[in-house]
Amino acid sequence: MGIKKRAEISVSTNRRNEFVDVTEKVRKVVRESGVEDGYVHLYVPHTTAAVTINENYDPSVKNDILSKLSDIVPPGAEYSHSEGNADSHIKASIIGSSDFIPVTGGDIDLGRWQGIFFCEFDGPRSRKMVIQVIE
């Protein structure tokens, strides 16, 4: 088992809290790797951003997730972190900075309604995601 391809993709965000669908960018890297069966590892090297897999058919799902996260971890609440983005760090920790997806038949093995989202919690910014295809 080893890394067959490593890539970094750029993700530009336009809002403070936003989910950006990166499914096709990840799919392209996996297909270029030539790996038929293995895994793809996704990693977000930022402390105020994350990655998740969820429904990408109905955009209200990602809006609901962002709304509920803001209810649970509101911006502007009293936090010890003084930079004004403590809520962003907490949201990123809740969602997580990495994920694994099976690769089957040379493609990412997602469910019918699933997509891969870069989760921005402190934008707008220019970010990156590391993709490693493992055979």
VMD Tcl script that builds the backbone (N, CA, C; Angstrom):
set m [mol new atoms 405]
animate dup $m
set s [atomselect $m all]
$s set {name element resname resid chain x y z} {
  {N N MET 1 A 0.846 -1.176 0.000}
  {CA C MET 1 A 0.000 0.000 0.000}
  {C C MET 1 A 0.895 1.243 0.000}
  {N N GLY 2 A 0.634 2.154 -0.940}
  {CA C GLY 2 A 1.437 3.361 -0.996}
  {C C GLY 2 A 0.731 4.466 -1.747}
  {N N ILE 3 A 1.252 5.665 -1.623}
  {CA C ILE 3 A 0.674 6.826 -2.296}
  {C C ILE 3 A 1.072 6.783 -3.766}
  {N N LYS 4 A 0.091 6.789 -4.636}
  {CA C LYS 4 A 0.331 6.758 -6.083}
  {C C LYS 4 A 0.269 8.144 -6.697}
  {N N LYS 5 A -0.480 9.047 -6.081}
  {CA C LYS 5 A -0.566 10.416 -6.577}
  {C C LYS 5 A -0.890 11.336 -5.418}
  {N N ARG 6 A -0.199 12.488 -5.418}
  {CA C ARG 6 A -0.480 13.539 -4.435}
  {C C ARG 6 A -0.714 14.814 -5.215}
  {N N ALA 7 A -1.773 15.518 -4.850}
  {CA C ALA 7 A -2.090 16.777 -5.521}
  {C C ALA 7 A -2.630 17.761 -4.498}
  {N N GLU 8 A -2.447 19.025 -4.798}
  {CA C GLU 8 A -3.078 20.090 -4.020}
  {C C GLU 8 A -4.012 20.839 -4.948}
  {N N ILE 9 A -5.250 21.020 -4.499}
  {CA C ILE 9 A -6.188 21.803 -5.289}
  {C C ILE 9 A -6.443 23.119 -4.571}
  {N N SER 10 A -6.695 24.140 -5.353}
  {CA C SER 10 A -7.041 25.451 -4.810}
  {C C SER 10 A -8.545 25.557 -4.663}
  {N N VAL 11 A -8.955 26.184 -3.585}
  {CA C VAL 11 A -10.371 26.425 -3.333}
  {C C VAL 11 A -10.526 27.888 -2.942}
  {N N SER 12 A -11.301 28.618 -3.720}
  {CA C SER 12 A -11.588 30.019 -3.404}
  {C C SER 12 A -12.974 30.099 -2.788}
  {N N THR 13 A -13.068 30.824 -1.685}
  {CA C THR 13 A -14.365 30.971 -1.033}
  {C C THR 13 A -14.791 32.430 -1.079}
  {N N ASN 14 A -16.104 32.634 -1.021}
  {CA C ASN 14 A -16.680 33.970 -1.180}
  {C C ASN 14 A -17.390 34.495 0.051}
  {N N ARG 15 A -17.639 33.612 1.027}
  {CA C ARG 15 A -18.360 34.004 2.231}
  {C C ARG 15 A -17.612 33.515 3.466}
  {N N ARG 16 A -17.977 34.052 4.604}
  {CA C ARG 16 A -17.329 33.630 5.852}
  {C C ARG 16 A -17.576 32.150 6.120}
  {N N ASN 17 A -18.817 31.711 5.951}
  {CA C ASN 17 A -19.178 30.302 6.134}
  {C C ASN 17 A -19.753 29.799 4.817}
  {N N GLU 18 A -19.116 28.764 4.268}
  {CA C GLU 18 A -19.522 28.299 2.942}
  {C C GLU 18 A -19.070 26.862 2.732}
  {N N PHE 19 A -19.893 26.085 2.048}
  {CA C PHE 19 A -19.503 24.751 1.595}
  {C C PHE 19 A -19.264 24.836 0.092}
  {N N VAL 20 A -18.079 24.432 -0.346}
  {CA C VAL 20 A -17.740 24.440 -1.763}
  {C C VAL 20 A -17.635 22.993 -2.235}
  {N N ASP 21 A -18.405 22.633 -3.241}
  {CA C ASP 21 A -18.396 21.281 -3.785}
  {C C ASP 21 A -17.098 21.068 -4.566}
  {N N VAL 22 A -16.271 20.150 -4.106}
  {CA C VAL 22 A -14.996 19.844 -4.757}
  {C C VAL 22 A -14.977 18.420 -5.321}
  {N N THR 23 A -16.150 17.818 -5.437}
  {CA C THR 23 A -16.258 16.424 -5.874}
  {C C THR 23 A -15.547 16.181 -7.197}
  {N N GLU 24 A -15.816 17.021 -8.187}
  {CA C GLU 24 A -15.235 16.796 -9.516}
  {C C GLU 24 A -13.728 17.017 -9.532}
  {N N LYS 25 A -13.238 17.938 -8.720}
  {CA C LYS 25 A -11.787 18.144 -8.628}
  {C C LYS 25 A -11.111 16.903 -8.043}
  {N N VAL 26 A -11.727 16.320 -7.004}
  {CA C VAL 26 A -11.181 15.106 -6.394}
  {C C VAL 26 A -11.270 13.957 -7.388}
  {N N ARG 27 A -12.394 13.824 -8.049}
  {CA C ARG 27 A -12.596 12.760 -9.036}
  {C C ARG 27 A -11.520 12.816 -10.126}
  {N N LYS 28 A -11.199 14.016 -10.580}
  {CA C LYS 28 A -10.182 14.190 -11.632}
  {C C LYS 28 A -8.823 13.681 -11.160}
  {N N VAL 29 A -8.436 14.033 -9.932}
  {CA C VAL 29 A -7.155 13.576 -9.388}
  {C C VAL 29 A -7.131 12.050 -9.290}
  {N N VAL 30 A -8.226 11.458 -8.813}
  {CA C VAL 30 A -8.292 9.999 -8.687}
  {C C VAL 30 A -8.167 9.340 -10.055}
  {N N ARG 31 A -8.880 9.825 -11.042}
  {CA C ARG 31 A -8.813 9.233 -12.386}
  {C C ARG 31 A -7.425 9.370 -12.988}
  {N N GLU 32 A -6.783 10.516 -12.776}
  {CA C GLU 32 A -5.421 10.725 -13.289}
  {C C GLU 32 A -4.400 9.812 -12.624}
  {N N SER 33 A -4.702 9.345 -11.419}
  {CA C SER 33 A -3.759 8.497 -10.682}
  {C C SER 33 A -3.613 7.113 -11.299}
  {N N GLY 34 A -4.641 6.653 -11.987}
  {CA C GLY 34 A -4.618 5.310 -12.549}
  {C C GLY 34 A -4.945 4.224 -11.543}
  {N N VAL 35 A -5.218 4.588 -10.303}
  {CA C VAL 35 A -5.550 3.600 -9.275}
  {C C VAL 35 A -6.961 3.072 -9.515}
  {N N GLU 36 A -7.083 1.759 -9.592}
  {CA C GLU 36 A -8.391 1.127 -9.804}
  {C C GLU 36 A -9.110 0.850 -8.493}
  {N N ASP 37 A -8.376 0.364 -7.517}
  {CA C ASP 37 A -8.958 0.039 -6.217}
  {C C ASP 37 A -8.000 0.482 -5.115}
  {N N GLY 38 A -8.507 1.287 -4.202}
  {CA C GLY 38 A -7.693 1.804 -3.112}
  {C C GLY 38 A -8.491 2.803 -2.309}
  {N N TYR 39 A -7.836 3.916 -1.973}
  {CA C TYR 39 A -8.474 4.960 -1.173}
  {C C TYR 39 A -7.984 6.313 -1.643}
  {N N VAL 40 A -8.790 7.319 -1.395}
  {CA C VAL 40 A -8.328 8.682 -1.555}
  {C C VAL 40 A -8.439 9.350 -0.184}
  {N N HIS 41 A -7.345 9.986 0.206}
  {CA C HIS 41 A -7.309 10.693 1.475}
  {C C HIS 41 A -7.380 12.183 1.183}
  {N N LEU 42 A -8.272 12.883 1.866}
  {CA C LEU 42 A -8.453 14.323 1.709}
  {C C LEU 42 A -8.022 14.992 3.003}
  {N N TYR 43 A -7.237 16.058 2.871}
  {CA C TYR 43 A -6.737 16.749 4.054}
  {C C TYR 43 A -6.779 18.254 3.818}
  {N N VAL 44 A -7.326 18.974 4.783}
  {CA C VAL 44 A -7.407 20.433 4.730}
  {C C VAL 44 A -6.412 20.983 5.759}
  {N N PRO 45 A -5.307 21.619 5.290}
  {CA C PRO 45 A -4.278 22.097 6.207}
  {C C PRO 45 A -4.554 23.509 6.734}
  {N N HIS 46 A -5.752 23.715 7.216}
  {CA C HIS 46 A -6.144 25.013 7.758}
  {C C HIS 46 A -6.894 24.774 9.069}
  {N N THR 47 A -6.756 25.686 10.030}
  {CA C THR 47 A -7.399 25.499 11.331}
  {C C THR 47 A -8.817 26.071 11.386}
  {N N THR 48 A -9.234 26.749 10.330}
  {CA C THR 48 A -10.593 27.308 10.300}
  {C C THR 48 A -11.353 26.829 9.066}
  {N N ALA 49 A -10.966 25.667 8.556}
  {CA C ALA 49 A -11.652 25.053 7.418}
  {C C ALA 49 A -11.669 23.551 7.648}
  {N N ALA 50 A -12.509 22.852 6.879}
  {CA C ALA 50 A -12.671 21.417 7.088}
  {C C ALA 50 A -13.107 20.758 5.783}
  {N N VAL 51 A -13.342 19.450 5.849}
  {CA C VAL 51 A -13.858 18.697 4.709}
  {C C VAL 51 A -14.933 17.749 5.218}
  {N N THR 52 A -15.997 17.600 4.425}
  {CA C THR 52 A -17.061 16.665 4.788}
  {C C THR 52 A -17.667 16.052 3.539}
  {N N ILE 53 A -18.314 14.919 3.733}
  {CA C ILE 53 A -19.074 14.257 2.678}
  {C C ILE 53 A -20.534 14.312 3.095}
  {N N ASN 54 A -21.368 14.834 2.200}
  {CA C ASN 54 A -22.786 14.914 2.518}
  {C C ASN 54 A -23.573 15.057 1.228}
  {N N GLU 55 A -24.866 15.256 1.344}
  {CA C GLU 55 A -25.725 15.368 0.169}
  {C C GLU 55 A -25.348 16.586 -0.664}
  {N N ASN 56 A -25.234 16.357 -1.980}
  {CA C ASN 56 A -24.957 17.485 -2.863}
  {C C ASN 56 A -26.050 17.694 -3.902}
  {N N TYR 57 A -27.150 16.981 -3.773}
  {CA C TYR 57 A -28.263 17.138 -4.716}
  {C C TYR 57 A -29.131 18.340 -4.346}
  {N N ASP 58 A -29.481 18.443 -3.081}
  {CA C ASP 58 A -30.342 19.519 -2.595}
  {C C ASP 58 A -29.491 20.526 -1.829}
  {N N PRO 59 A -29.315 21.750 -2.370}
  {CA C PRO 59 A -28.448 22.736 -1.708}
  {C C PRO 59 A -28.938 23.166 -0.332}
  {N N SER 60 A -30.196 22.898 -0.008}
  {CA C SER 60 A -30.685 23.298 1.314}
  {C C SER 60 A -30.021 22.490 2.428}
  {N N VAL 61 A -29.497 21.302 2.111}
  {CA C VAL 61 A -28.827 20.489 3.134}
  {C C VAL 61 A -27.586 21.209 3.652}
  {N N LYS 62 A -26.732 21.683 2.752}
  {CA C LYS 62 A -25.523 22.372 3.218}
  {C C LYS 62 A -25.884 23.678 3.918}
  {N N ASN 63 A -26.928 24.343 3.482}
  {CA C ASN 63 A -27.381 25.561 4.163}
  {C C ASN 63 A -27.881 25.248 5.566}
  {N N ASP 64 A -28.598 24.138 5.704}
  {CA C ASP 64 A -29.080 23.719 7.028}
  {C C ASP 64 A -27.913 23.392 7.963}
  {N N ILE 65 A -26.896 22.714 7.435}
  {CA C ILE 65 A -25.733 22.371 8.260}
  {C C ILE 65 A -25.031 23.639 8.730}
  {N N LEU 66 A -24.794 24.564 7.801}
  {CA C LEU 66 A -24.129 25.818 8.164}
  {C C LEU 66 A -24.951 26.610 9.179}
  {N N SER 67 A -26.257 26.632 8.994}
  {CA C SER 67 A -27.134 27.357 9.910}
  {C C SER 67 A -27.096 26.752 11.309}
  {N N LYS 68 A -27.173 25.436 11.379}
  {CA C LYS 68 A -27.170 24.767 12.688}
  {C C LYS 68 A -25.809 24.916 13.377}
  {N N LEU 69 A -24.722 24.846 12.611}
  {CA C LEU 69 A -23.407 25.069 13.214}
  {C C LEU 69 A -23.301 26.466 13.808}
  {N N SER 70 A -23.868 27.453 13.122}
  {CA C SER 70 A -23.848 28.823 13.650}
  {C C SER 70 A -24.728 28.970 14.881}
  {N N ASP 71 A -25.809 28.176 14.958}
  {CA C ASP 71 A -26.637 28.172 16.168}
  {C C ASP 71 A -25.861 27.586 17.345}
  {N N ILE 72 A -25.165 26.483 17.077}
  {CA C ILE 72 A -24.433 25.781 18.133}
  {C C ILE 72 A -23.195 26.573 18.561}
  {N N VAL 73 A -22.490 27.131 17.575}
  {CA C VAL 73 A -21.236 27.859 17.818}
  {C C VAL 73 A -21.374 29.242 17.170}
  {N N PRO 74 A -22.020 30.162 17.851}
  {CA C PRO 74 A -22.299 31.464 17.232}
  {C C PRO 74 A -21.050 32.352 17.110}
  {N N PRO 75 A -20.980 33.085 16.005}
  {CA C PRO 75 A -19.901 34.072 15.902}
  {C C PRO 75 A -20.160 35.201 16.890}
  {N N GLY 76 A -19.103 35.805 17.374}
  {CA C GLY 76 A -19.248 36.949 18.263}
  {C C GLY 76 A -19.584 36.632 19.705}
  {N N ALA 77 A -19.682 35.365 20.047}
  {CA C ALA 77 A -19.922 34.998 21.451}
  {C C ALA 77 A -18.638 35.268 22.244}
  {N N GLU 78 A -18.733 35.136 23.528}
  {CA C GLU 78 A -17.559 35.386 24.370}
  {C C GLU 78 A -16.641 34.168 24.351}
  {N N TYR 79 A -15.528 34.316 23.626}
  {CA C TYR 79 A -14.520 33.274 23.528}
  {C C TYR 79 A -13.197 33.835 24.047}
  {N N SER 80 A -12.327 32.988 24.512}
  {CA C SER 80 A -11.006 33.417 24.983}
  {C C SER 80 A -10.097 33.822 23.826}
  {N N HIS 81 A -10.238 33.142 22.711}
  {CA C HIS 81 A -9.414 33.434 21.531}
  {C C HIS 81 A -9.749 34.834 21.026}
  {N N SER 82 A -8.758 35.687 20.936}
  {CA C SER 82 A -9.007 37.114 20.722}
  {C C SER 82 A -9.005 37.571 19.262}
  {N N GLU 83 A -8.808 36.687 18.319}
  {CA C GLU 83 A -8.734 37.104 16.916}
  {C C GLU 83 A -10.109 37.281 16.268}
  {N N GLY 84 A -11.178 36.940 16.977}
  {CA C GLY 84 A -12.513 37.098 16.417}
  {C C GLY 84 A -12.982 35.946 15.556}
  {N N ASN 85 A -12.223 34.854 15.544}
  {CA C ASN 85 A -12.632 33.711 14.729}
  {C C ASN 85 A -12.646 32.396 15.524}
  {N N ALA 86 A -12.849 32.490 16.807}
  {CA C ALA 86 A -12.890 31.279 17.645}
  {C C ALA 86 A -13.984 30.336 17.177}
  {N N ASP 87 A -15.122 30.887 16.766}
  {CA C ASP 87 A -16.205 30.034 16.267}
  {C C ASP 87 A -15.751 29.247 15.044}
  {N N SER 88 A -14.905 29.852 14.216}
  {CA C SER 88 A -14.398 29.177 13.017}
  {C C SER 88 A -13.530 27.983 13.380}
  {N N HIS 89 A -12.676 28.142 14.380}
  {CA C HIS 89 A -11.829 27.041 14.839}
  {C C HIS 89 A -12.683 25.898 15.397}
  {N N ILE 90 A -13.699 26.238 16.165}
  {CA C ILE 90 A -14.550 25.219 16.779}
  {C C ILE 90 A -15.333 24.464 15.708}
  {N N LYS 91 A -15.910 25.185 14.740}
  {CA C LYS 91 A -16.664 24.537 13.655}
  {C C LYS 91 A -15.762 23.604 12.854}
  {N N ALA 92 A -14.532 24.052 12.569}
  {CA C ALA 92 A -13.596 23.201 11.829}
  {C C ALA 92 A -13.260 21.940 12.620}
  {N N SER 93 A -13.133 22.074 13.936}
  {CA C SER 93 A -12.849 20.901 14.771}
  {C C SER 93 A -14.023 19.931 14.811}
  {N N ILE 94 A -15.226 20.456 14.823}
  {CA C ILE 94 A -16.415 19.593 14.828}
  {C C ILE 94 A -16.500 18.782 13.532}
  {N N ILE 95 A -16.296 19.436 12.391}
  {CA C ILE 95 A -16.413 18.759 11.095}
  {C C ILE 95 A -15.203 17.870 10.824}
  {N N GLY 96 A -14.000 18.380 11.033}
  {CA C GLY 96 A -12.785 17.587 10.856}
  {C C GLY 96 A -11.978 17.994 9.640}
  {N N SER 97 A -10.680 17.761 9.731}
  {CA C SER 97 A -9.761 18.215 8.695}
  {C C SER 97 A -9.402 17.162 7.660}
  {N N SER 98 A -9.901 15.939 7.807}
  {CA C SER 98 A -9.551 14.907 6.826}
  {C C SER 98 A -10.656 13.863 6.693}
  {N N ASP 99 A -10.544 13.127 5.589}
  {CA C ASP 99 A -11.499 12.051 5.327}
  {C C ASP 99 A -10.885 11.060 4.349}
  {N N PHE 100 A -11.365 9.829 4.387}
  {CA C PHE 100 A -10.980 8.781 3.438}
  {C C PHE 100 A -12.210 8.364 2.652}
  {N N ILE 101 A -12.017 8.092 1.362}
  {CA C ILE 101 A -13.090 7.593 0.511}
  {C C ILE 101 A -12.534 6.401 -0.272}
  {N N PRO 102 A -13.279 5.301 -0.362}
  {CA C PRO 102 A -12.811 4.188 -1.189}
  {C C PRO 102 A -12.748 4.593 -2.664}
  {N N VAL 103 A -11.784 4.012 -3.357}
  {CA C VAL 103 A -11.694 4.120 -4.808}
  {C C VAL 103 A -12.012 2.735 -5.356}
  {N N THR 104 A -13.009 2.659 -6.221}
  {CA C THR 104 A -13.447 1.392 -6.794}
  {C C THR 104 A -13.614 1.569 -8.296}
  {N N GLY 105 A -12.987 0.710 -9.061}
  {CA C GLY 105 A -13.104 0.797 -10.509}
  {C C GLY 105 A -12.557 2.098 -11.075}
  {N N GLY 106 A -11.553 2.666 -10.417}
  {CA C GLY 106 A -10.910 3.879 -10.899}
  {C C GLY 106 A -11.641 5.171 -10.595}
  {N N ASP 107 A -12.645 5.117 -9.721}
  {CA C ASP 107 A -13.425 6.309 -9.400}
  {C C ASP 107 A -13.719 6.347 -7.899}
  {N N ILE 108 A -14.015 7.554 -7.393}
  {CA C ILE 108 A -14.396 7.669 -5.988}
  {C C ILE 108 A -15.729 6.955 -5.783}
  {N N ASP 109 A -15.819 6.235 -4.695}
  {CA C ASP 109 A -16.984 5.385 -4.424}
  {C C ASP 109 A -17.937 6.098 -3.472}
  {N N LEU 110 A -18.647 7.086 -4.011}
  {CA C LEU 110 A -19.622 7.846 -3.231}
  {C C LEU 110 A -21.020 7.284 -3.454}
  {N N GLY 111 A -21.896 7.534 -2.487}
  {CA C GLY 111 A -23.295 7.176 -2.651}
  {C C GLY 111 A -23.964 8.098 -3.668}
  {N N ARG 112 A -25.119 7.713 -4.111}
  {CA C ARG 112 A -25.839 8.419 -5.181}
  {C C ARG 112 A -25.981 9.918 -4.944}
  {N N TRP 113 A -26.258 10.319 -3.725}
  {CA C TRP 113 A -26.520 11.725 -3.438}
  {C C TRP 113 A -25.345 12.432 -2.777}
  {N N GLN 114 A -24.238 11.731 -2.598}
  {CA C GLN 114 A -23.113 12.293 -1.856}
  {C C GLN 114 A -22.193 13.158 -2.715}
  {N N GLY 115 A -21.628 14.156 -2.067}
  {CA C GLY 115 A -20.601 14.991 -2.663}
  {C C GLY 115 A -19.565 15.315 -1.607}
  {N N ILE 116 A -18.434 15.836 -2.058}
  {CA C ILE 116 A -17.340 16.208 -1.169}
  {C C ILE 116 A -17.334 17.728 -1.074}
  {N N PHE 117 A -17.328 18.219 0.151}
  {CA C PHE 117 A -17.381 19.661 0.369}
  {C C PHE 117 A -16.182 20.161 1.154}
  {N N PHE 118 A -15.563 21.211 0.624}
  {CA C PHE 118 A -14.608 21.990 1.380}
  {C C PHE 118 A -15.440 22.941 2.232}
  {N N CYS 119 A -15.205 22.963 3.527}
  {CA C CYS 119 A -16.008 23.746 4.461}
  {C C CYS 119 A -15.213 24.956 4.936}
  {N N GLU 120 A -15.637 26.113 4.518}
  {CA C GLU 120 A -14.993 27.366 4.912}
  {C C GLU 120 A -15.730 27.962 6.106}
  {N N PHE 121 A -14.971 28.340 7.138}
  {CA C PHE 121 A -15.574 28.945 8.319}
  {C C PHE 121 A -14.957 30.300 8.677}
  {N N ASP 122 A -14.029 30.787 7.851}
  {CA C ASP 122 A -13.367 32.059 8.151}
  {C C ASP 122 A -12.982 32.784 6.855}
  {N N GLY 123 A -13.909 32.788 5.925}
  {CA C GLY 123 A -13.631 33.379 4.611}
  {C C GLY 123 A -14.118 34.806 4.518}
  {N N PRO 124 A -14.050 35.329 3.313}
  {CA C PRO 124 A -13.564 34.659 2.101}
  {C C PRO 124 A -12.037 34.566 2.075}
  {N N ARG 125 A -11.574 33.485 1.464}
  {CA C ARG 125 A -10.132 33.225 1.403}
  {C C ARG 125 A -9.798 32.376 0.183}
  {N N SER 126 A -8.506 32.282 -0.060}
  {CA C SER 126 A -7.970 31.329 -1.022}
  {C C SER 126 A -7.345 30.213 -0.200}
  {N N ARG 127 A -7.809 28.992 -0.411}
  {CA C ARG 127 A -7.392 27.861 0.426}
  {C C ARG 127 A -6.839 26.740 -0.440}
  {N N LYS 128 A -6.446 25.662 0.227}
  {CA C LYS 128 A -6.025 24.477 -0.514}
  {C C LYS 128 A -6.491 23.223 0.201}
  {N N MET 129 A -6.550 22.146 -0.569}
  {CA C MET 129 A -6.867 20.829 -0.047}
  {C C MET 129 A -5.831 19.862 -0.629}
  {N N VAL 130 A -5.306 18.989 0.213}
  {CA C VAL 130 A -4.341 17.984 -0.218}
  {C C VAL 130 A -5.111 16.696 -0.500}
  {N N ILE 131 A -4.807 16.111 -1.664}
  {CA C ILE 131 A -5.452 14.862 -2.084}
  {C C ILE 131 A -4.347 13.828 -2.299}
  {N N GLN 132 A -4.483 12.694 -1.635}
  {CA C GLN 132 A -3.537 11.593 -1.817}
  {C C GLN 132 A -4.317 10.345 -2.230}
  {N N VAL 133 A -3.930 9.787 -3.373}
  {CA C VAL 133 A -4.563 8.563 -3.851}
  {C C VAL 133 A -3.652 7.404 -3.477}
  {N N ILE 134 A -4.224 6.440 -2.763}
  {CA C ILE 134 A -3.461 5.336 -2.176}
  {C C ILE 134 A -3.917 4.032 -2.796}
  {N N GLU 135 A -2.949 3.224 -3.208}
  {CA C GLU 135 A -3.258 1.925 -3.780}
  {C C GLU 135 A -2.819 0.830 -2.821}
}
mol reanalyze $m
mol bondsrecalc $m
mol representation Tube
mol addrep $m
